């Protein structure tokens, strides 16, 4: 096999592999251009030059995909770049080692877990559902226009609020890469991009909606769904805390549910009063399912029930109620407490608000007025729903179905 020849399609096609040996043949027309033939018969163009005393092999591409003319033009450019002081081979090595967006997210997750970031699960969901198009891209390839377009598309498709959360996540990830990982030369393509204007949400269950809501809840065949919604309404707790409620956190004798700081936004324990209606729901669950482990056990990897979106939509459709979210149940309890004349400070203590200024006020409050406030609020809800003032709840139906 010749060491040098004038490259043509026919001559390259005629090159035969040599068993156990990789063969190199140079082009007579373009200095530095060669073709390498592996023992398996694969053929690829390379530019071979000495850079700072070291021979560098810069792969141009497969000979079946790259034309001879393109290989010569590319080689000429590489030779000129080397003459100007640039090492294309080193640039390729750096490029190959550069983080992808997926790599950055993995490092960020490790850091968040070390800091016990409460919203990590939501961020992981947003990454999984909305950022897979960026996952395999090198960080330097992700452009500002691409992030702007993503935000715009999500604003229309999934809503302005979610689009803002995804944009904020991208911005946080790149800031983490720049400030914490010290990635050289990295810029943030999401920096300065305008968020959607978010209107403050004040949706609650209104008194006139309560009878329909409770009728629909009573007709729900899935006891997990029914109890979850009822406890969310009667405790005013965040939906993630209700889903992850354990029997170890419940004290029926003291009528309290203590949410540990590890699950709380402010990282302090939250004592939630359990009203008579809430206790009846929990007692019925304890009798039906036992009082061990999760209050709402599930078959998934979390071990407990996950947000029952289908069940919630089924309930709203049955009740004929629109634009109501699970989180609005938390706001509904507070609204009925305010309607009943309960002070904002007392409400804030039971809801576990984390504002430092208001926490200082809540800390001086005894638990008794808070428990009284929860009873007043849930009584007002049950009265509006047409349920007896004794706060009796609709008996649970037998049987279990998936939410």
C-alpha positions as CSV (number, residue, x, y, z in Angstrom):
1,X,0.0,0.0,0.0
2,X,1.5,3.4,-1.0
3,X,2.5,5.9,1.7
4,X,1.5,8.8,-0.5
5,X,-0.8,9.3,-3.4
6,X,-3.1,11.8,-5.2
7,X,-6.4,11.3,-3.5
8,X,-9.3,10.3,-5.7
9,X,-12.5,8.5,-5.0
10,X,-11.4,5.4,-6.9
11,X,-8.0,5.2,-5.3
12,X,-9.4,5.6,-1.8
13,X,-12.0,3.0,-2.5
14,X,-9.3,0.6,-3.6
15,X,-7.4,0.9,-0.3
16,X,-7.5,-2.5,1.4
17,X,-7.2,-3.1,5.2
18,X,-4.2,-4.8,6.6
19,X,-4.9,-7.4,9.3
20,X,-3.7,-6.3,12.7
21,X,-2.4,-2.9,11.5
22,X,-3.7,0.6,11.0
23,X,-2.4,2.0,7.7
24,X,-1.9,5.7,7.0
25,X,-1.7,7.2,3.5
26,X,-0.9,10.9,2.8
27,X,-2.3,13.2,0.1
28,X,0.2,14.5,-2.4
29,X,-1.9,17.6,-3.1
30,X,-2.7,19.0,0.5
31,X,0.1,19.0,3.0
32,X,-0.9,17.4,6.3
33,X,-3.9,15.5,5.0
34,X,-4.0,11.8,5.3
35,X,-6.4,8.9,5.4
36,X,-6.2,6.1,8.0
37,X,-7.5,2.6,7.3
38,X,-8.3,0.4,10.3
39,X,-7.9,-3.4,10.2
40,X,-11.7,-3.6,10.0
41,X,-11.7,-1.5,6.9
42,X,-13.0,1.8,8.3
43,X,-11.5,4.9,6.6
44,X,-11.2,8.4,8.0
45,X,-9.5,11.7,7.0
46,X,-7.1,13.3,9.5
47,X,-4.9,16.4,9.5
48,X,-1.5,15.5,11.0
49,X,0.8,18.4,12.2
50,X,3.4,18.9,14.8
51,X,2.4,21.4,17.5
52,X,4.8,22.6,20.1
53,X,7.0,19.5,19.5
54,X,4.1,17.1,19.7
55,X,2.4,15.3,16.8
56,X,-1.3,16.1,16.9
57,X,-3.9,14.0,14.9
58,X,-7.1,16.0,14.2
59,X,-9.9,13.8,12.9
60,X,-11.8,15.5,10.1
61,X,-14.4,12.8,9.4
62,X,-15.3,9.5,7.9
63,X,-14.2,9.1,4.3
64,X,-17.6,7.8,3.3
65,X,-19.3,11.0,4.6
66,X,-16.7,13.7,3.9
67,X,-15.6,14.6,0.4
68,X,-12.0,14.8,-0.7
69,X,-12.5,18.6,-1.5
70,X,-13.9,19.2,2.0
71,X,-11.1,17.3,3.7
72,X,-8.5,19.4,1.8
73,X,-10.2,22.7,2.6
74,X,-10.6,21.7,6.3
75,X,-7.0,20.6,6.5
76,X,-5.8,23.9,5.0
77,X,-7.7,25.8,7.6
78,X,-6.2,23.7,10.4
79,X,-2.7,24.2,9.1
80,X,-3.3,28.0,9.0
81,X,-4.8,28.0,12.6
82,X,-1.7,26.1,13.9
83,X,0.5,28.7,12.2
84,X,-1.4,31.4,14.0
85,X,-0.8,29.7,17.4
86,X,-4.0,27.7,17.8
87,X,-4.0,24.0,18.6
88,X,-7.2,22.5,17.1
89,X,-6.5,19.1,18.7
90,X,-6.4,20.7,22.2
91,X,-9.6,22.6,21.5
92,X,-11.3,19.3,20.6
93,X,-10.1,17.8,23.8
94,X,-11.5,20.7,25.8
95,X,-14.7,20.6,23.8
96,X,-15.1,16.8,24.5
97,X,-14.5,17.4,28.2
98,X,-17.0,20.3,28.4
99,X,-20.1,19.7,30.5
100,X,-23.5,19.0,29.0
101,X,-26.6,20.6,30.5
102,X,-27.4,17.1,32.0
103,X,-24.0,17.0,33.7
104,X,-24.6,20.5,35.2
105,X,-28.0,19.5,36.4
106,X,-26.6,16.3,38.1
107,X,-24.0,18.4,40.0
108,X,-26.6,20.9,41.0
109,X,-28.9,18.1,42.3
110,X,-26.0,16.9,44.5
111,X,-25.5,20.4,45.9
112,X,-29.2,20.8,46.5
113,X,-29.5,17.6,48.4
114,X,-26.5,18.6,50.6
115,X,-28.3,21.9,51.4
116,X,-31.7,20.1,51.8
117,X,-33.4,22.3,49.2
118,X,-37.1,21.9,49.7
119,X,-38.2,22.6,46.2
120,X,-35.8,20.1,44.6
121,X,-38.5,17.6,43.7
122,X,-40.4,20.2,41.8
123,X,-37.2,21.3,40.0
124,X,-36.5,17.7,39.1
125,X,-40.0,17.4,37.6
126,X,-39.6,20.6,35.6
127,X,-36.2,19.4,34.3
128,X,-37.6,16.0,33.3
129,X,-40.8,17.4,31.7
130,X,-39.6,20.6,30.1
131,X,-35.8,20.6,29.7
132,X,-34.9,17.4,28.0
133,X,-34.3,19.3,24.7
134,X,-31.2,20.8,26.4
135,X,-30.0,17.8,28.3
136,X,-27.4,16.5,25.8
137,X,-26.2,19.9,24.6
138,X,-22.8,21.3,25.6
139,X,-23.2,24.3,27.8
140,X,-21.5,26.6,25.3
141,X,-24.0,25.5,22.6
142,X,-27.1,26.7,24.6
143,X,-28.0,30.1,23.2
144,X,-30.1,32.9,24.6
145,X,-32.6,32.8,21.8
146,X,-33.2,29.1,22.5
147,X,-34.0,29.8,26.1
148,X,-36.3,32.8,25.2
149,X,-38.1,30.6,22.7
150,X,-38.5,27.8,25.3
151,X,-40.0,30.3,27.8
152,X,-42.4,31.7,25.2
153,X,-43.6,28.3,24.1
154,X,-44.2,27.1,27.7
155,X,-46.0,30.3,28.5
156,X,-48.6,29.4,25.9
157,X,-48.6,25.7,26.3
158,X,-48.3,25.2,30.1
159,X,-49.0,28.6,31.6
160,X,-47.1,31.7,32.5
161,X,-46.3,30.6,36.1
162,X,-44.8,27.3,35.0
163,X,-42.8,29.0,32.2
164,X,-41.3,31.3,34.8
165,X,-40.4,28.5,37.1
166,X,-38.5,26.7,34.3
167,X,-36.8,29.9,33.2
168,X,-35.7,30.5,36.8
169,X,-34.4,27.0,37.0
170,X,-32.2,27.4,33.9
171,X,-30.9,30.7,35.3
172,X,-30.1,29.1,38.6
173,X,-28.3,26.2,37.0
174,X,-26.0,28.4,34.9
175,X,-25.3,30.7,37.9
176,X,-24.4,27.5,39.9
177,X,-22.0,26.5,37.1
178,X,-20.4,30.0,37.0
179,X,-20.2,30.8,40.8
180,X,-20.0,27.4,42.4
181,X,-18.3,25.2,39.9
182,X,-16.1,28.0,38.4
183,X,-16.6,26.9,34.8
184,X,-14.3,29.0,32.8
185,X,-15.8,31.2,30.1
186,X,-19.3,30.2,30.8
187,X,-22.0,32.8,30.4
188,X,-25.7,32.6,31.5
189,X,-28.0,32.5,28.5
190,X,-31.0,33.0,30.8
191,X,-29.7,36.1,32.5
192,X,-31.8,39.2,32.0
193,X,-34.6,37.4,30.2
194,X,-37.9,38.9,31.2
195,X,-40.3,36.8,33.3
196,X,-44.0,36.7,32.7
197,X,-46.0,39.0,34.9
198,X,-47.7,36.9,37.6
199,X,-50.9,38.0,39.0
200,X,-51.4,37.3,42.7
201,X,-53.9,34.4,43.0
202,X,-56.7,34.8,45.4
203,X,-58.9,31.8,44.4
204,X,-60.7,30.1,47.2
205,X,-63.7,27.9,47.7
206,X,-66.6,30.3,48.2
207,X,-69.6,29.6,50.5
208,X,-71.9,29.0,47.5
209,X,-69.6,26.4,46.1
210,X,-69.2,24.4,49.3
211,X,-72.4,22.3,49.0
212,X,-71.5,21.2,45.5
213,X,-67.9,20.5,46.5
214,X,-68.9,18.4,49.4
215,X,-71.6,16.5,47.4
216,X,-69.0,15.7,44.8
217,X,-66.5,14.6,47.5
218,X,-69.1,12.4,49.1
219,X,-69.7,10.7,45.7
220,X,-66.0,10.0,45.2
221,X,-65.5,6.2,45.2
222,X,-61.7,6.4,46.0
223,X,-61.3,6.7,49.8
224,X,-57.7,7.9,49.4
225,X,-58.7,10.7,47.1
226,X,-61.7,11.7,49.3
227,X,-59.7,11.6,52.6
228,X,-56.7,13.5,51.0
229,X,-58.9,16.3,49.8
230,X,-60.8,16.5,53.1
231,X,-57.6,16.6,55.2
232,X,-56.1,19.2,52.9
233,X,-59.1,21.4,53.4
234,X,-59.5,20.8,57.1
235,X,-55.8,21.3,58.0
236,X,-54.8,24.0,55.5
237,X,-51.4,22.2,55.1
238,X,-49.4,22.3,52.0
239,X,-50.3,19.5,49.6
240,X,-46.8,17.9,49.7
241,X,-47.0,17.7,53.5
242,X,-50.5,16.0,53.4
243,X,-49.3,13.5,50.8
244,X,-46.2,12.7,53.0
245,X,-48.1,12.6,56.3
246,X,-47.1,9.8,58.6
247,X,-48.9,8.3,61.6
248,X,-45.8,9.0,63.7
249,X,-46.5,12.7,63.2
250,X,-50.1,12.4,64.4
251,X,-51.3,12.5,68.0
252,X,-55.0,12.0,68.1
253,X,-55.2,12.3,71.9
254,X,-53.6,15.8,71.7
255,X,-55.4,16.6,68.4
256,X,-52.1,17.7,66.8
257,X,-50.2,16.9,63.7
258,X,-46.5,17.9,64.0
259,X,-44.9,18.5,60.6
260,X,-41.1,18.0,61.2
261,X,-38.7,20.8,60.1
262,X,-37.2,18.5,57.5
263,X,-40.5,18.7,55.6
264,X,-41.3,22.3,56.4
265,X,-40.4,25.3,54.2
266,X,-38.9,27.3,57.1
267,X,-37.2,24.1,58.5
268,X,-39.0,24.5,61.9
269,X,-41.5,22.1,63.2
270,X,-45.1,23.1,62.4
271,X,-47.9,22.1,64.9
272,X,-51.1,21.8,62.9
273,X,-54.3,21.6,65.1
274,X,-56.6,18.7,64.3
275,X,-60.2,19.7,64.5
276,X,-62.9,17.2,65.4
277,X,-63.7,16.7,61.7
278,X,-60.1,16.0,60.8
279,X,-59.8,13.6,63.7
280,X,-62.9,11.7,62.4
281,X,-61.2,11.3,59.0
282,X,-58.0,10.0,60.6
283,X,-59.7,7.7,63.0
284,X,-61.7,6.1,60.1
285,X,-58.4,5.7,58.1
286,X,-56.7,4.1,61.1
287,X,-59.5,1.6,61.5
288,X,-59.6,0.8,57.8
289,X,-55.9,0.7,56.9
290,X,-54.0,0.6,60.2
291,X,-52.0,3.4,61.8
292,X,-48.5,2.4,60.6
293,X,-46.2,4.2,58.2
294,X,-47.8,6.6,55.7
295,X,-51.3,7.9,56.2
296,X,-51.7,7.7,52.4
297,X,-49.5,4.8,51.3
298,X,-48.7,4.4,47.6
299,X,-47.2,1.8,45.3
300,X,-44.7,4.3,43.8
301,X,-41.0,4.9,44.7
302,X,-42.0,7.6,47.3
303,X,-44.0,5.0,49.2
304,X,-46.9,7.4,49.6
305,X,-49.6,8.9,47.4
306,X,-48.5,11.3,44.8
307,X,-50.6,14.3,43.7
308,X,-53.9,12.8,42.3
309,X,-54.4,15.1,39.3
310,X,-56.9,12.9,37.6
311,X,-58.9,12.4,40.8
312,X,-58.9,16.1,41.4
313,X,-60.1,16.9,37.9
314,X,-62.8,14.3,38.3
315,X,-64.0,15.9,41.5
316,X,-64.1,19.4,40.0
317,X,-66.0,18.2,37.0
318,X,-68.5,16.4,39.2
319,X,-69.0,19.5,41.3
320,X,-69.1,21.9,38.3
321,X,-66.3,24.0,39.7
322,X,-63.7,25.6,37.5
323,X,-60.2,27.1,38.1
324,X,-59.6,25.6,41.5
325,X,-56.3,24.1,42.4
326,X,-55.4,21.8,45.3
327,X,-53.3,24.6,46.8
328,X,-56.4,26.8,46.9
329,X,-57.8,24.5,49.6
330,X,-55.1,25.9,51.9
331,X,-56.2,29.4,51.1
332,X,-59.8,28.5,51.6
333,X,-59.3,27.5,55.2
334,X,-57.5,30.7,55.9
335,X,-60.3,32.7,54.2
336,X,-63.0,31.1,56.3
337,X,-61.0,31.8,59.4
338,X,-60.7,35.4,58.5
339,X,-64.4,35.5,57.8
340,X,-64.9,34.1,61.3
341,X,-62.8,36.9,62.8
342,X,-59.6,35.0,63.5
343,X,-56.5,37.2,63.6
344,X,-53.8,36.9,60.8
345,X,-51.1,36.2,63.4
346,X,-53.0,33.1,64.8
347,X,-53.7,31.9,61.3
348,X,-50.0,32.3,60.3
349,X,-48.8,30.2,63.2
350,X,-51.0,27.3,62.2
351,X,-50.1,27.6,58.5
352,X,-46.4,27.6,59.3
353,X,-45.6,30.8,57.4
354,X,-41.9,31.5,57.4
355,X,-41.6,35.3,57.3
356,X,-39.2,36.3,60.1
357,X,-41.2,39.3,61.0
358,X,-44.5,37.4,61.4
359,X,-42.8,34.4,63.0
360,X,-41.6,36.6,65.9
361,X,-45.3,37.5,66.5
362,X,-46.4,33.8,66.1
363,X,-43.8,32.6,68.5
364,X,-45.4,34.5,71.4
365,X,-48.8,32.9,70.8
366,X,-50.0,30.0,72.8
367,X,-51.2,26.9,70.9
368,X,-54.8,27.1,72.3
369,X,-56.0,30.1,70.2
370,X,-54.5,28.5,67.1
371,X,-56.4,25.3,67.8
372,X,-59.6,27.4,68.4
373,X,-59.0,29.2,65.1
374,X,-58.8,25.9,63.2
375,X,-62.0,24.7,64.8
376,X,-63.7,28.0,63.8
377,X,-62.5,27.8,60.3
378,X,-63.4,24.2,59.7
379,X,-66.8,24.7,61.4
380,X,-67.5,27.6,59.0
381,X,-66.5,25.4,56.0
382,X,-68.8,22.6,57.1
383,X,-71.7,25.0,57.8
384,X,-71.3,26.5,54.4
385,X,-71.3,23.0,52.9
386,X,-74.6,22.1,54.6
387,X,-72.9,19.6,57.0
388,X,-74.0,19.5,60.6
389,X,-72.4,22.1,62.9
390,X,-70.9,19.2,64.9
391,X,-68.5,18.9,62.0
392,X,-69.6,15.5,61.1
393,X,-68.1,14.2,57.9
394,X,-69.6,12.0,55.3
395,X,-68.7,8.4,56.2
396,X,-66.0,6.8,54.1
397,X,-67.2,4.3,51.5
398,X,-65.6,0.9,51.4
399,X,-63.1,-0.2,48.8
400,X,-60.0,1.3,47.3
401,X,-59.2,2.5,43.9
402,X,-56.3,4.4,42.4
403,X,-56.5,8.2,42.4
